[in-house]
Amino acid sequence: MTIETIFWTQIASILGFLVTLFVLYRILVEQKEATIQTQKENIAYLKDQLAEAKSQSPDILAQKLANRVKLFEDEVKRLESDKSSTEEQIKAKEAELHNARTEAENLTKQVLSARELLSDFQCPHCGAPLAVREYHSELVEYQGREIDVEHDHSAYECGYSVVDGKPNSPCKGKRSRGVSAVVSA
Ligand SMILES: [Zn+2]
């Protein structure tokens, strides 16, 4: 083996090594891009889901129903003022209006009762969710006897807390509470 042969063999193996490295690098980059792409798709999917969940929330449903009631009301008014519309047309629209209104009222009742159930788990001032609820009992001596005293502690995400039914720290929340889209019938 001449010096020259050894030299070229070394060059070839170095080149081979570089090519392998480059190929590996490409594969890694492609995998990374594919992962990023998948993540992007996941995020888009989750965003869609969130938008859908938001559009299905009771408030928005109630709002949609309220809008429908309004539409029907307008239509009934229009039919009444329109001389050519028949009595039957008006009656049919009035029936539709009545149904939509009943539906809206029922939904409002459901939303209100759900709120009431939830209210125990929300800050009474701002509606922030409950963060901690703990119960513990304490043994205290009372007139020579040991008795169990129950304590409870509730803390909300806004800072409001209640100890044994008495406010313990103030609410720092800004979110306003209240039932939107209550349908007035
Ligand atoms: Zn609060």
Backbone and ligand atoms as CSV (ligand in chain L), in Angstrom:
chain,resi,resn,atom,element,x,y,z
A,1,MET,N,N,0.838,-1.201,0.000
A,1,MET,CA,C,0.000,0.000,0.000
A,1,MET,C,C,0.878,1.259,0.000
A,2,THR,N,N,0.651,2.080,-0.980
A,2,THR,CA,C,1.481,3.284,-1.044
A,2,THR,C,C,0.889,4.345,-0.124
A,3,ILE,N,N,1.687,5.330,0.122
A,3,ILE,CA,C,1.229,6.456,0.939
A,3,ILE,C,C,-0.012,7.078,0.298
A,4,GLU,N,N,0.023,7.179,-1.036
A,4,GLU,CA,C,-1.075,7.806,-1.764
A,4,GLU,C,C,-2.392,7.037,-1.559
A,5,THR,N,N,-2.291,5.712,-1.624
A,5,THR,CA,C,-3.490,4.882,-1.439
A,5,THR,C,C,-4.075,5.127,-0.049
A,6,ILE,N,N,-3.206,5.112,0.940
A,6,ILE,CA,C,-3.661,5.340,2.317
A,6,ILE,C,C,-4.352,6.707,2.410
A,7,PHE,N,N,-3.731,7.685,1.774
A,7,PHE,CA,C,-4.297,9.037,1.788
A,7,PHE,C,C,-5.710,9.055,1.206
A,8,TRP,N,N,-5.893,8.429,0.009
A,8,TRP,CA,C,-7.201,8.431,-0.630
A,8,TRP,C,C,-8.212,7.604,0.153
A,9,THR,N,N,-7.743,6.530,0.756
A,9,THR,CA,C,-8.652,5.704,1.565
A,9,THR,C,C,-9.182,6.538,2.739
A,10,GLN,N,N,-8.271,7.292,3.333
A,10,GLN,CA,C,-8.678,8.129,4.459
A,10,GLN,C,C,-9.673,9.203,4.018
A,11,ILE,N,N,-9.353,9.840,2.881
A,11,ILE,CA,C,-10.267,10.861,2.350
A,11,ILE,C,C,-11.658,10.255,2.114
A,12,ALA,N,N,-11.658,9.050,1.523
A,12,ALA,CA,C,-12.939,8.382,1.226
A,12,ALA,C,C,-13.699,8.092,2.510
A,13,SER,N,N,-13.002,7.625,3.519
A,13,SER,CA,C,-13.731,7.287,4.747
A,13,SER,C,C,-14.232,8.547,5.446
A,14,ILE,N,N,-13.428,9.619,5.343
A,14,ILE,CA,C,-13.896,10.885,5.926
A,14,ILE,C,C,-15.136,11.376,5.176
A,15,LEU,N,N,-15.094,11.305,3.849
A,15,LEU,CA,C,-16.252,11.722,3.030
A,15,LEU,C,C,-17.470,10.876,3.382
A,16,GLY,N,N,-17.230,9.562,3.485
A,16,GLY,CA,C,-18.334,8.652,3.832
A,16,GLY,C,C,-18.946,9.024,5.166
A,17,PHE,N,N,-18.071,9.351,6.102
A,17,PHE,CA,C,-18.536,9.743,7.429
A,17,PHE,C,C,-19.387,11.015,7.343
A,18,LEU,N,N,-18.875,11.995,6.549
A,18,LEU,CA,C,-19.605,13.256,6.404
A,18,LEU,C,C,-20.973,13.042,5.761
A,19,VAL,N,N,-21.004,12.167,4.727
A,19,VAL,CA,C,-22.281,11.891,4.049
A,19,VAL,C,C,-23.266,11.272,5.043
A,20,THR,N,N,-22.779,10.301,5.815
A,20,THR,CA,C,-23.635,9.653,6.809
A,20,THR,C,C,-24.165,10.679,7.799
A,21,LEU,N,N,-23.282,11.551,8.248
A,21,LEU,CA,C,-23.650,12.586,9.197
A,21,LEU,C,C,-24.752,13.480,8.620
A,22,PHE,N,N,-24.526,13.863,7.331
A,22,PHE,CA,C,-25.481,14.744,6.669
A,22,PHE,C,C,-26.854,14.070,6.551
A,23,VAL,N,N,-26.822,12.771,6.163
A,23,VAL,CA,C,-28.082,12.029,6.021
A,23,VAL,C,C,-28.805,11.962,7.372
A,24,LEU,N,N,-28.032,11.645,8.409
A,24,LEU,CA,C,-28.624,11.569,9.748
A,24,LEU,C,C,-29.228,12.912,10.147
A,25,TYR,N,N,-28.477,13.962,9.819
A,25,TYR,CA,C,-28.942,15.302,10.142
A,25,TYR,C,C,-30.264,15.601,9.436
A,26,ARG,N,N,-30.319,15.252,8.124
A,26,ARG,CA,C,-31.548,15.481,7.357
A,26,ARG,C,C,-32.724,14.741,8.000
A,27,ILE,N,N,-32.450,13.472,8.372
A,27,ILE,CA,C,-33.533,12.665,8.965
A,27,ILE,C,C,-34.031,13.332,10.242
A,28,LEU,N,N,-33.083,13.785,11.074
A,28,LEU,CA,C,-33.458,14.450,12.328
A,28,LEU,C,C,-34.296,15.689,12.068
A,29,VAL,N,N,-33.829,16.505,11.095
A,29,VAL,CA,C,-34.549,17.738,10.780
A,29,VAL,C,C,-35.955,17.420,10.286
A,30,GLU,N,N,-36.035,16.422,9.412
A,30,GLU,CA,C,-37.350,16.056,8.888
A,30,GLU,C,C,-38.282,15.589,9.991
A,31,GLN,N,N,-37.703,14.787,10.899
A,31,GLN,CA,C,-38.531,14.291,12.008
A,31,GLN,C,C,-39.018,15.444,12.856
A,32,LYS,N,N,-38.120,16.400,13.085
A,32,LYS,CA,C,-38.476,17.555,13.898
A,32,LYS,C,C,-39.595,18.339,13.214
A,33,GLU,N,N,-39.420,18.540,11.901
A,33,GLU,CA,C,-40.447,19.278,11.161
A,33,GLU,C,C,-41.794,18.559,11.220
A,34,ALA,N,N,-41.699,17.219,11.081
A,34,ALA,CA,C,-42.940,16.438,11.132
A,34,ALA,C,C,-43.586,16.584,12.503
A,35,THR,N,N,-42.760,16.562,13.554
A,35,THR,CA,C,-43.301,16.702,14.906
A,35,THR,C,C,-43.938,18.069,15.079
A,36,ILE,N,N,-43.229,19.102,14.585
A,36,ILE,CA,C,-43.773,20.463,14.699
A,36,ILE,C,C,-45.103,20.545,13.958
A,37,GLN,N,N,-45.128,19.944,12.761
A,37,GLN,CA,C,-46.352,19.964,11.969
A,37,GLN,C,C,-47.494,19.289,12.734
A,38,THR,N,N,-47.185,18.123,13.319
A,38,THR,CA,C,-48.211,17.398,14.070
A,38,THR,C,C,-48.705,18.246,15.240
A,39,GLN,N,N,-47.755,18.886,15.921
A,39,GLN,CA,C,-48.145,19.728,17.065
A,39,GLN,C,C,-49.030,20.877,16.612
A,40,LYS,N,N,-48.666,21.464,15.467
A,40,LYS,CA,C,-49.466,22.567,14.940
A,40,LYS,C,C,-50.892,22.097,14.655
A,41,GLU,N,N,-50.965,20.895,14.059
A,41,GLU,CA,C,-52.289,20.352,13.753
A,41,GLU,C,C,-53.076,20.104,15.036
A,42,ASN,N,N,-52.373,19.577,16.050
A,42,ASN,CA,C,-53.037,19.333,17.339
A,42,ASN,C,C,-53.580,20.614,17.934
A,43,ILE,N,N,-52.754,21.663,17.863
A,43,ILE,CA,C,-53.169,22.948,18.430
A,43,ILE,C,C,-54.397,23.471,17.685
A,44,ALA,N,N,-54.355,23.384,16.352
A,44,ALA,CA,C,-55.491,23.854,15.560
A,44,ALA,C,C,-56.747,23.080,15.936
A,45,TYR,N,N,-56.576,21.766,16.107
A,45,TYR,CA,C,-57.713,20.911,16.456
A,45,TYR,C,C,-58.278,21.322,17.818
A,46,LEU,N,N,-57.374,21.523,18.789
A,46,LEU,CA,C,-57.822,21.901,20.132
A,46,LEU,C,C,-58.514,23.252,20.122
A,47,LYS,N,N,-57.979,24.172,19.309
A,47,LYS,CA,C,-58.612,25.486,19.212
A,47,LYS,C,C,-60.037,25.355,18.680
A,48,ASP,N,N,-60.189,24.509,17.659
A,48,ASP,CA,C,-61.531,24.280,17.108
A,48,ASP,C,C,-62.458,23.739,18.192
A,49,GLN,N,N,-61.933,22.761,18.946
A,49,GLN,CA,C,-62.734,22.139,19.993
A,49,GLN,C,C,-63.166,23.165,21.028
A,50,LEU,N,N,-62.212,24.027,21.380
A,50,LEU,CA,C,-62.488,25.049,22.380
A,50,LEU,C,C,-63.562,26.012,21.881
A,51,ALA,N,N,-63.402,26.434,20.619
A,51,ALA,CA,C,-64.382,27.358,20.049
A,51,ALA,C,C,-65.756,26.704,20.054
A,52,GLU,N,N,-65.768,25.397,19.742
A,52,GLU,CA,C,-67.048,24.692,19.697
A,52,GLU,C,C,-67.644,24.597,21.091
A,53,ALA,N,N,-66.787,24.254,22.075
A,53,ALA,CA,C,-67.268,24.145,23.453
A,53,ALA,C,C,-67.826,25.475,23.920
A,54,LYS,N,N,-67.117,26.570,23.557
A,54,LYS,CA,C,-67.582,27.893,23.958
A,54,LYS,C,C,-68.942,28.191,23.333
A,55,SER,N,N,-69.078,27.835,22.062
A,55,SER,CA,C,-70.335,28.152,21.384
A,55,SER,C,C,-71.475,27.310,21.932
A,56,GLN,N,N,-71.142,26.221,22.654
A,56,GLN,CA,C,-72.181,25.362,23.207
A,56,GLN,C,C,-72.486,25.687,24.663
A,57,SER,N,N,-71.821,26.690,25.234
A,57,SER,CA,C,-72.042,26.974,26.641
A,57,SER,C,C,-73.472,27.463,26.858
A,58,PRO,N,N,-74.025,27.198,28.050
A,58,PRO,CA,C,-75.425,27.535,28.304
A,58,PRO,C,C,-75.747,28.986,27.996
A,59,ASP,N,N,-74.831,29.902,28.348
A,59,ASP,CA,C,-75.082,31.323,28.096
A,59,ASP,C,C,-75.316,31.583,26.621
A,60,ILE,N,N,-74.444,30.972,25.791
A,60,ILE,CA,C,-74.563,31.226,24.359
A,60,ILE,C,C,-75.811,30.560,23.804
A,61,LEU,N,N,-76.120,29.372,24.309
A,61,LEU,CA,C,-77.358,28.715,23.893
A,61,LEU,C,C,-78.555,29.589,24.242
A,62,ALA,N,N,-78.515,30.126,25.456
A,62,ALA,CA,C,-79.614,30.985,25.903
A,62,ALA,C,C,-79.702,32.225,25.014
A,63,GLN,N,N,-78.537,32.762,24.675
A,63,GLN,CA,C,-78.499,33.946,23.821
A,63,GLN,C,C,-79.084,33.634,22.446
A,64,LYS,N,N,-78.702,32.461,21.923
A,64,LYS,CA,C,-79.225,32.052,20.610
A,64,LYS,C,C,-80.745,31.930,20.637
A,65,LEU,N,N,-81.226,31.313,21.723
A,65,LEU,CA,C,-82.678,31.161,21.852
A,65,LEU,C,C,-83.353,32.506,21.980
A,66,ALA,N,N,-82.738,33.402,22.753
A,66,ALA,CA,C,-83.312,34.735,22.921
A,66,ALA,C,C,-83.388,35.437,21.569
A,67,ASN,N,N,-82.351,35.258,20.758
A,67,ASN,CA,C,-82.359,35.858,19.430
A,67,ASN,C,C,-83.482,35.288,18.577
A,68,ARG,N,N,-83.686,33.979,18.745
A,68,ARG,CA,C,-84.739,33.349,17.949
A,68,ARG,C,C,-86.114,33.887,18.346
A,69,VAL,N,N,-86.320,34.032,19.658
A,69,VAL,CA,C,-87.591,34.584,20.141
A,69,VAL,C,C,-87.817,35.953,19.520
A,70,LYS,N,N,-86.750,36.755,19.494
A,70,LYS,CA,C,-86.828,38.108,18.934
A,70,LYS,C,C,-87.210,38.056,17.447
A,71,LEU,N,N,-86.586,37.139,16.740
A,71,LEU,CA,C,-86.891,36.985,15.308
A,71,LEU,C,C,-88.360,36.673,15.089
A,72,PHE,N,N,-88.861,35.711,15.888
A,72,PHE,CA,C,-90.264,35.318,15.755
A,72,PHE,C,C,-91.185,36.478,16.082
A,73,GLU,N,N,-90.823,37.210,17.124
A,73,GLU,CA,C,-91.655,38.360,17.520
A,73,GLU,C,C,-91.747,39.364,16.379
A,74,ASP,N,N,-90.571,39.633,15.794
A,74,ASP,CA,C,-90.545,40.587,14.675
A,74,ASP,C,C,-91.408,40.099,13.524
A,75,GLU,N,N,-91.323,38.788,13.295
A,75,GLU,CA,C,-92.071,38.232,12.175
A,75,GLU,C,C,-93.579,38.318,12.412
A,76,VAL,N,N,-93.972,38.031,13.663
A,76,VAL,CA,C,-95.395,38.123,13.994
A,76,VAL,C,C,-95.880,39.555,13.783
A,77,LYS,N,N,-95.073,40.506,14.234
A,77,LYS,CA,C,-95.441,41.924,14.059
A,77,LYS,C,C,-95.576,42.268,12.582
A,78,ARG,N,N,-94.618,41.777,11.824
A,78,ARG,CA,C,-94.623,42.077,10.389
A,78,ARG,C,C,-95.875,41.489,9.733
A,79,LEU,N,N,-96.191,40.234,10.098
A,79,LEU,CA,C,-97.367,39.568,9.521
A,79,LEU,C,C,-98.649,40.302,9.900
A,80,GLU,N,N,-98.682,40.783,11.155
A,80,GLU,CA,C,-99.881,41.483,11.619
A,80,GLU,C,C,-100.093,42.788,10.864
A,81,SER,N,N,-98.981,43.459,10.597
A,81,SER,CA,C,-99.115,44.742,9.905
A,81,SER,C,C,-99.300,44.559,8.397
A,82,ASP,N,N,-98.924,43.375,7.933
A,82,ASP,CA,C,-99.076,43.099,6.508
A,82,ASP,C,C,-100.529,42.686,6.232
A,83,LYS,N,N,-101.243,43.516,5.483
A,83,LYS,CA,C,-102.674,43.279,5.272
A,83,LYS,C,C,-102.969,41.977,4.513
A,84,SER,N,N,-102.028,41.572,3.656
A,84,SER,CA,C,-102.306,40.401,2.820
A,84,SER,C,C,-102.091,39.077,3.559
A,85,SER,N,N,-101.434,39.121,4.718
A,85,SER,CA,C,-101.187,37.850,5.407
A,85,SER,C,C,-102.458,37.340,6.056
A,86,THR,N,N,-102.625,36.049,6.018
A,86,THR,CA,C,-103.864,35.457,6.525
A,86,THR,C,C,-103.797,35.251,8.031
A,87,GLU,N,N,-104.937,35.066,8.581
A,87,GLU,CA,C,-105.072,34.780,10.013
A,87,GLU,C,C,-104.254,33.537,10.389
A,88,GLU,N,N,-104.313,32.526,9.489
A,88,GLU,CA,C,-103.599,31.272,9.765
A,88,GLU,C,C,-102.094,31.474,9.837
A,89,GLN,N,N,-101.601,32.274,8.917
A,89,GLN,CA,C,-100.156,32.543,8.917
A,89,GLN,C,C,-99.738,33.154,10.246
A,90,ILE,N,N,-100.527,34.120,10.702
A,90,ILE,CA,C,-100.210,34.783,11.969
A,90,ILE,C,C,-100.281,33.782,13.109
A,91,LYS,N,N,-101.342,32.953,13.112
A,91,LYS,CA,C,-101.506,31.954,14.177
A,91,LYS,C,C,-100.324,30.999,14.204
A,92,ALA,N,N,-99.899,30.539,13.009
A,92,ALA,CA,C,-98.779,29.594,12.914
A,92,ALA,C,C,-97.515,30.229,13.479
A,93,LYS,N,N,-97.265,31.462,13.130
A,93,LYS,CA,C,-96.063,32.148,13.627
A,93,LYS,C,C,-96.131,32.351,15.129
A,94,GLU,N,N,-97.362,32.688,15.595
A,94,GLU,CA,C,-97.521,32.885,17.037
A,94,GLU,C,C,-97.239,31.593,17.800
A,95,ALA,N,N,-97.654,30.452,17.197
A,95,ALA,CA,C,-97.391,29.158,17.831
A,95,ALA,C,C,-95.881,28.898,17.882
A,96,GLU,N,N,-95.191,29.208,16.781
A,96,GLU,CA,C,-93.736,29.032,16.751
A,96,GLU,C,C,-93.070,29.894,17.803
A,97,LEU,N,N,-93.552,31.111,17.900
A,97,LEU,CA,C,-93.009,32.046,18.883
A,97,LEU,C,C,-93.200,31.500,20.284
A,98,HIS,N,N,-94.416,30.957,20.525
A,98,HIS,CA,C,-94.716,30.406,21.840
A,98,HIS,C,C,-93.759,29.260,22.176
A,99,ASN,N,N,-93.535,28.380,21.197
A,99,ASN,CA,C,-92.626,27.241,21.419
A,99,ASN,C,C,-91.209,27.700,21.720
A,100,ALA,N,N,-90.739,28.639,20.928
A,100,ALA,CA,C,-89.373,29.124,21.122
A,100,ALA,C,C,-89.235,29.757,22.493
A,101,ARG,N,N,-90.285,30.463,22.891
A,101,ARG,CA,C,-90.236,31.140,24.191
A,101,ARG,C,C,-90.208,30.122,25.329
A,102,THR,N,N,-91.046,29.072,25.208
A,102,THR,CA,C,-91.058,28.028,26.240
A,102,THR,C,C,-89.683,27.370,26.338
A,103,GLU,N,N,-89.115,27.081,25.175
A,103,GLU,CA,C,-87.794,26.453,25.132
A,103,GLU,C,C,-86.769,27.348,25.827
A,104,ALA,N,N,-86.828,28.627,25.520
A,104,ALA,CA,C,-85.887,29.582,26.102
A,104,ALA,C,C,-86.071,29.672,27.610
A,105,GLU,N,N,-87.327,29.661,28.039
A,105,GLU,CA,C,-87.591,29.734,29.482
A,105,GLU,C,C,-87.067,28.501,30.203
A,106,ASN,N,N,-87.296,27.330,29.591
A,106,ASN,CA,C,-86.817,26.089,30.202
A,106,ASN,C,C,-85.301,26.101,30.320
A,107,LEU,N,N,-84.647,26.536,29.256
A,107,LEU,CA,C,-83.184,26.569,29.275
A,107,LEU,C,C,-82.691,27.526,30.349
A,108,THR,N,N,-83.348,28.672,30.438
A,108,THR,CA,C,-82.941,29.656,31.452
A,108,THR,C,C,-83.068,29.060,32.846
A,109,LYS,N,N,-84.183,28.336,33.072
A,109,LYS,CA,C,-84.372,27.690,34.379
A,109,LYS,C,C,-83.242,26.706,34.654
A,110,GLN,N,N,-82.901,25.915,33.617
A,110,GLN,CA,C,-81.827,24.929,33.786
A,110,GLN,C,C,-80.499,25.612,34.091
A,111,VAL,N,N,-80.234,26.696,33.352
A,111,VAL,CA,C,-78.980,27.411,33.571
A,111,VAL,C,C,-78.937,27.961,34.992
A,112,LEU,N,N,-80.066,28.515,35.429
A,112,LEU,CA,C,-80.109,29.096,36.773
A,112,LEU,C,C,-79.910,28.032,37.850
A,113,SER,N,N,-80.551,26.861,37.668
A,113,SER,CA,C,-80.396,25.847,38.713
A,113,SER,C,C,-78.985,25.264,38.691
A,114,ALA,N,N,-78.388,25.181,37.495
A,114,ALA,CA,C,-77.007,24.713,37.405
A,114,ALA,C,C,-76.080,25.706,38.108
A,115,ARG,N,N,-76.372,27.003,37.914
A,115,ARG,CA,C,-75.578,28.057,38.581
A,115,ARG,C,C,-75.670,27.924,40.089
A,116,GLU,N,N,-76.920,27.643,40.547
A,116,GLU,CA,C,-77.133,27.551,41.977
A,116,GLU,C,C,-76.310,26.407,42.566
A,117,LEU,N,N,-76.319,25.272,41.838
A,117,LEU,CA,C,-75.533,24.124,42.279
A,117,LEU,C,C,-74.048,24.473,42.294
A,118,LEU,N,N,-73.642,25.227,41.284
A,118,LEU,CA,C,-72.229,25.578,41.151
A,118,LEU,C,C,-71.798,26.638,42.153
A,119,SER,N,N,-72.772,27.439,42.602
A,119,SER,CA,C,-72.414,28.613,43.401
A,119,SER,C,C,-71.649,28.240,44.659
A,120,ASP,N,N,-71.893,27.018,45.137
A,120,ASP,CA,C,-71.190,26.559,46.319
A,120,ASP,C,C,-69.694,26.378,46.032
A,121,PHE,N,N,-69.367,26.284,44.758
A,121,PHE,CA,C,-67.975,26.051,44.374
A,121,PHE,C,C,-67.361,27.280,43.726
A,122,GLN,N,N,-68.017,28.431,43.923
A,122,GLN,CA,C,-67.515,29.668,43.324
A,122,GLN,C,C,-67.483,30.774,44.356
A,123,CYS,N,N,-66.544,31.704,44.170
A,123,CYS,CA,C,-66.486,32.878,45.041
A,123,CYS,C,C,-67.803,33.635,44.906
A,124,PRO,N,N,-68.462,33.963,46.035
A,124,PRO,CA,C,-69.754,34.659,45.942
A,124,PRO,C,C,-69.631,36.079,45.391
A,125,HIS,N,N,-68.409,36.613,45.354
A,125,HIS,CA,C,-68.225,37.990,44.866
A,125,HIS,C,C,-67.908,38.068,43.389
A,126,CYS,N,N,-66.968,37.215,42.961
A,126,CYS,CA,C,-66.526,37.361,41.574
A,126,CYS,C,C,-66.739,36.095,40.745
A,127,GLY,N,N,-67.102,34.994,41.387
A,127,GLY,CA,C,-67.356,33.777,40.638
A,127,GLY,C,C,-66.123,32.935,40.372
A,128,ALA,N,N,-64.980,33.314,40.951
A,128,ALA,CA,C,-63.756,32.525,40.748
A,128,ALA,C,C,-63.945,31.128,41.348
A,129,PRO,N,N,-63.337,30.111,40.729
A,129,PRO,CA,C,-63.551,28.758,41.229
A,129,PRO,C,C,-62.906,28.485,42.599
A,130,LEU,N,N,-63.485,27.535,43.282
A,130,LEU,CA,C,-62.969,27.092,44.572
A,130,LEU,C,C,-61.603,26.449,44.372
A,131,ALA,N,N,-60.639,26.817,45.195
A,131,ALA,CA,C,-59.300,26.237,45.052
A,131,ALA,C,C,-59.061,25.167,46.109
A,132,VAL,N,N,-59.483,25.447,47.335
A,132,VAL,CA,C,-59.242,24.498,48.436
A,132,VAL,C,C,-60.488,24.410,49.303
A,133,ARG,N,N,-60.820,23.212,49.720
A,133,ARG,CA,C,-61.832,23.086,50.775
A,133,ARG,C,C,-61.348,22.004,51.725
A,134,GLU,N,N,-61.147,22.406,52.953
A,134,GLU,CA,C,-60.621,21.455,53.935
A,134,GLU,C,C,-61.519,21.411,55.165
A,135,TYR,N,N,-61.566,20.251,55.721
A,135,TYR,CA,C,-62.290,20.088,56.977
A,135,TYR,C,C,-61.332,19.482,57.977
A,136,HIS,N,N,-61.349,19.953,59.165
A,136,HIS,CA,C,-60.617,19.223,60.192
A,136,HIS,C,C,-61.315,19.414,61.525
A,137,SER,N,N,-61.081,18.434,62.384
A,137,SER,CA,C,-61.736,18.538,63.693
A,137,SER,C,C,-60.669,18.790,64.755
A,138,GLU,N,N,-61.096,19.437,65.810
A,138,GLU,CA,C,-60.170,19.823,66.864
A,138,GLU,C,C,-60.775,19.369,68.188
A,139,LEU,N,N,-59.914,18.830,69.011
A,139,LEU,CA,C,-60.385,18.426,70.342
A,139,LEU,C,C,-60.204,19.597,71.288
A,140,VAL,N,N,-61.280,20.069,71.870
A,140,VAL,CA,C,-61.147,21.159,72.848
A,140,VAL,C,C,-61.775,20.762,74.184
A,141,GLU,N,N,-61.223,21.333,75.195
A,141,GLU,CA,C,-61.762,21.027,76.511
A,141,GLU,C,C,-62.869,22.022,76.821
A,142,TYR,N,N,-63.998,21.497,77.192
A,142,TYR,CA,C,-65.121,22.375,77.497
A,142,TYR,C,C,-65.808,21.850,78.754
A,143,GLN,N,N,-65.778,22.636,79.772
A,143,GLN,CA,C,-66.352,22.276,81.083
A,143,GLN,C,C,-65.878,20.905,81.538
A,144,GLY,N,N,-64.542,20.736,81.467
A,144,GLY,CA,C,-63.938,19.514,81.967
A,144,GLY,C,C,-64.095,18.310,81.058
A,145,ARG,N,N,-64.725,18.520,79.869
A,145,ARG,CA,C,-64.877,17.390,78.954
A,145,ARG,C,C,-64.218,17.729,77.630
A,146,GLU,N,N,-63.736,16.709,76.956
A,146,GLU,CA,C,-63.153,16.960,75.641
A,146,GLU,C,C,-64.219,16.811,74.569
A,147,ILE,N,N,-64.355,17.828,73.763
A,147,ILE,CA,C,-65.336,17.706,72.678
A,147,ILE,C,C,-64.681,18.000,71.327
A,148,ASP,N,N,-65.304,17.445,70.314
A,148,ASP,CA,C,-64.828,17.609,68.936
A,148,ASP,C,C,-65.426,18.872,68.334
A,149,VAL,N,N,-64.580,19.761,67.822
A,149,VAL,CA,C,-65.106,20.931,67.121
A,149,VAL,C,C,-64.692,20.829,65.655
A,150,GLU,N,N,-65.693,20.913,64.789
A,150,GLU,CA,C,-65.408,20.808,63.348
A,150,GLU,C,C,-65.048,22.184,62.776
A,151,HIS,N,N,-63.990,22.195,62.002
A,151,HIS,CA,C,-63.616,23.430,61.319
A,151,HIS,C,C,-63.663,23.205,59.813
A,152,ASP,N,N,-64.058,24.246,59.089
A,152,ASP,CA,C,-63.926,24.122,57.641
A,152,ASP,C,C,-63.296,25.384,57.068
A,153,HIS,N,N,-62.559,25.187,56.025
A,153,HIS,CA,C,-61.804,26.276,55.399
A,153,HIS,C,C,-61.968,26.159,53.889
A,154,SER,N,N,-62.467,27.234,53.264
A,154,SER,CA,C,-62.606,27.248,51.807
A,154,SER,C,C,-61.822,28.426,51.257
A,155,ALA,N,N,-61.030,28.189,50.244
A,155,ALA,CA,C,-60.293,29.286,49.604
A,155,ALA,C,C,-60.591,29.273,48.115
A,156,TYR,N,N,-60.769,30.461,47.556
A,156,TYR,CA,C,-61.082,30.595,46.139
A,156,TYR,C,C,-59.884,31.176,45.406
A,157,GLU,N,N,-59.865,30.985,44.084
A,157,GLU,CA,C,-58.699,31.395,43.303
A,157,GLU,C,C,-58.439,32.902,43.340
A,158,CYS,N,N,-59.468,33.679,43.679
A,158,CYS,CA,C,-59.312,35.137,43.688
A,158,CYS,C,C,-58.759,35.645,45.011
A,159,GLY,N,N,-58.549,34.759,45.969
A,159,GLY,CA,C,-58.008,35.193,47.251
A,159,GLY,C,C,-59.034,35.168,48.375
A,160,TYR,N,N,-60.307,35.152,47.989
A,160,TYR,CA,C,-61.360,35.119,49.007
A,160,TYR,C,C,-61.302,33.794,49.756
A,161,SER,N,N,-61.429,33.857,51.072
A,161,SER,CA,C,-61.482,32.609,51.805
A,161,SER,C,C,-62.455,32.731,52.972
A,162,VAL,N,N,-62.951,31.586,53.359
A,162,VAL,CA,C,-63.948,31.521,54.420
A,162,VAL,C,C,-63.489,30.492,55.433
A,163,VAL,N,N,-63.508,30.876,56.715
A,163,VAL,CA,C,-63.175,29.920,57.765
A,163,VAL,C,C,-64.377,29.823,58.691
A,164,ASP,N,N,-64.854,28.605,58.845
A,164,ASP,CA,C,-66.030,28.345,59.681
A,164,ASP,C,C,-67.199,29.278,59.343
A,165,GLY,N,N,-67.418,29.473,58.057
A,165,GLY,CA,C,-68.558,30.270,57.609
A,165,GLY,C,C,-68.343,31.771,57.662
A,166,LYS,N,N,-67.165,32.206,58.168
A,166,LYS,CA,C,-66.920,33.651,58.240
A,166,LYS,C,C,-65.828,34.054,57.251
A,167,PRO,N,N,-66.026,35.177,56.536
A,167,PRO,CA,C,-64.997,35.621,55.585
A,167,PRO,C,C,-63.661,35.804,56.301
A,168,ASN,N,N,-62.605,35.325,55.656
A,168,ASN,CA,C,-61.295,35.361,56.289
A,168,ASN,C,C,-60.305,36.239,55.540
A,169,SER,N,N,-60.438,36.279,54.215
A,169,SER,CA,C,-59.598,37.184,53.425
A,169,SER,C,C,-60.415,37.687,52.242
A,170,PRO,N,N,-60.122,38.913,51.785
A,170,PRO,CA,C,-60.990,39.538,50.777
A,170,PRO,C,C,-60.821,38.990,49.368
A,171,CYS,N,N,-61.852,39.196,48.567
A,171,CYS,CA,C,-61.839,38.808,47.160
A,171,CYS,C,C,-61.060,39.859,46.374
A,172,LYS,N,N,-60.128,39.381,45.557
A,172,LYS,CA,C,-59.384,40.325,44.725
A,172,LYS,C,C,-59.747,40.148,43.259
A,173,GLY,N,N,-60.805,39.397,43.047
A,173,GLY,CA,C,-61.198,39.102,41.662
A,173,GLY,C,C,-61.849,40.291,40.991
A,174,LYS,N,N,-61.756,40.315,39.681
A,174,LYS,CA,C,-62.373,41.416,38.938
A,174,LYS,C,C,-63.537,40.947,38.079
A,175,ARG,N,N,-63.559,39.627,37.877
A,175,ARG,CA,C,-64.613,39.111,37.005
A,175,ARG,C,C,-65.973,39.431,37.583
A,176,SER,N,N,-66.850,39.974,36.775
A,176,SER,CA,C,-68.179,40.261,37.289
A,176,SER,C,C,-69.035,39.026,37.139
A,177,ARG,N,N,-69.890,38.878,38.083
A,177,ARG,CA,C,-70.740,37.715,38.112
A,177,ARG,C,C,-72.112,38.126,37.639
A,178,GLY,N,N,-72.881,37.219,37.190
A,178,GLY,CA,C,-74.245,37.573,36.834
A,178,GLY,C,C,-74.735,36.721,35.704
A,179,VAL,N,N,-76.013,36.602,35.628
A,179,VAL,CA,C,-76.599,35.764,34.597
A,179,VAL,C,C,-76.836,36.625,33.375
A,180,SER,N,N,-76.140,36.305,32.308
A,180,SER,CA,C,-76.406,37.031,31.077
A,180,SER,C,C,-77.455,36.278,30.293
A,181,ALA,N,N,-78.051,36.959,29.390
A,181,ALA,CA,C,-78.997,36.354,28.480
A,181,ALA,C,C,-80.168,35.680,29.164
A,182,VAL,N,N,-80.659,36.301,30.208
A,182,VAL,CA,C,-81.886,35.787,30.805
A,182,VAL,C,C,-83.027,36.250,29.904
A,183,VAL,N,N,-83.822,35.298,29.509
A,183,VAL,CA,C,-84.850,35.633,28.539
A,183,VAL,C,C,-86.058,36.215,29.252
A,184,SER,N,N,-86.427,37.389,28.853
A,184,SER,CA,C,-87.625,37.971,29.442
A,184,SER,C,C,-88.810,37.607,28.566
A,185,ALA,N,N,-89.781,37.029,29.189
A,185,ALA,CA,C,-90.924,36.567,28.405
A,185,ALA,C,C,-92.088,37.525,28.556
L,1,ZN,ZN,ZN,-63.660,36.468,44.380
